[in-house]
Amino acid sequence: MAVSPLSLIRGIKYTSIDFGHNSIKYLNSRVKNGKFKLLASGRREIPTGTIENGKVIDTHLLTKIVGDIFDEKNMNPGVLLVTPAPGQEFVRNIKMPKMPKEELQEALIWEVQDFLDLEPEEIALDYIVLEEKAEELDLLVTVISKEVLNSYLELFNNNMLKVKVFNLEDMALISLLAASNQLTDPALILDIGTNKSKILIAAKNKFYLSREVGTSAQDFTNLFLEGEADYQKAEIRKKKFKFFPEQAEETEEPENLDLMLSEIETTKTIQKQVKNLADEIIFEINRSLEYHNERYADSSVNKLYLTGGGLLLNGLVDYFKTELDNEIALIKPLEKFYLADNINQINNYFLATTAGTIISEVKHNES
């Protein structure tokens, strides 16, 4: 990437925009001599149904929100990086016979058609060579439909903003951990998102598994809805709640309606319901670990990394640490960033994808 002399003095600005199904997260930074300065970060909630299963539904509203983010923060985007909401992406390790680059791209498109209901001209594809052998290439391939990609591109074109790179959530999380040398051995990454949770198993130069789990942060929030569906109030109740799994063990589901309406029994019931949701996630983690460790006995997983807004529920991480045999660590998205003066920083749990996308792009430009 060509840079101006002033960029060499001041550093290069990067802005990462991470789309979710209920919010948009953003991180604006300046990078100079390998040092990352965080200039601005934030999270804007978006109405349910604005994006569905990774697809942009309400272009007009999202165009306005994207414009507002840059206007309100008076952000100069610099190098603009975008991560679409999950649901339409495809990430796989694929082995291919060794061939010239110009032939490999076309061959891969035909190869991934076995997994996708898309015509060749509808596929946007990129890849990384993980290992090059005498007769074979081990590749990490990322795919998304051009229609989905263009729907996000339109949001920025409408605001006269030029997107340089589209990244995928899986790749951003892997880049974030790899940059801190935390993926020298295979590890499991759990991202408890708003609508779905994501389980990844990867090492620095190997991608083993990516799957979605239905239990999400929204399921925990739904437990705190009272009467009318006021999700903002439910989020406040959830933040004040403390999960005590031993209370869930002590109680059974009350059958008497009067008991259900009492504050004490309602609290006990919520403890039980929270535990049930947490146990669903634990079951899926153990299922993924069992599948991986049986298939790759010489590359077993010992460590788990956690991220996502769902971790804001008090006591949830402690419960995972008690119930899972593996070593558990929280992802620290801003470990490589230092903060500009007077910056209002949002919770780190929301910034893993945005930070990982910037780090990935910087490392790519340096290589």
Helices and strands as residue ranges (DSSP letters): H 5-10, E 12-19, E 23-32, E 35-45, E 51-52, E 55-56, H 59-72, E 79-83, E 90-97, H 101-112, G 120-122, E 123-132, E 136-145, H 146-157, E 163-166, H 169-179, E 187-192, E 197-203, E 206-213, H 217-222, H 231-240, H 245-250, H 257-261, H 263-295, G 297-299, E 303-307, G 309-312, H 316-323, E 327-330, E 337-339, G 348-350, H 352-366
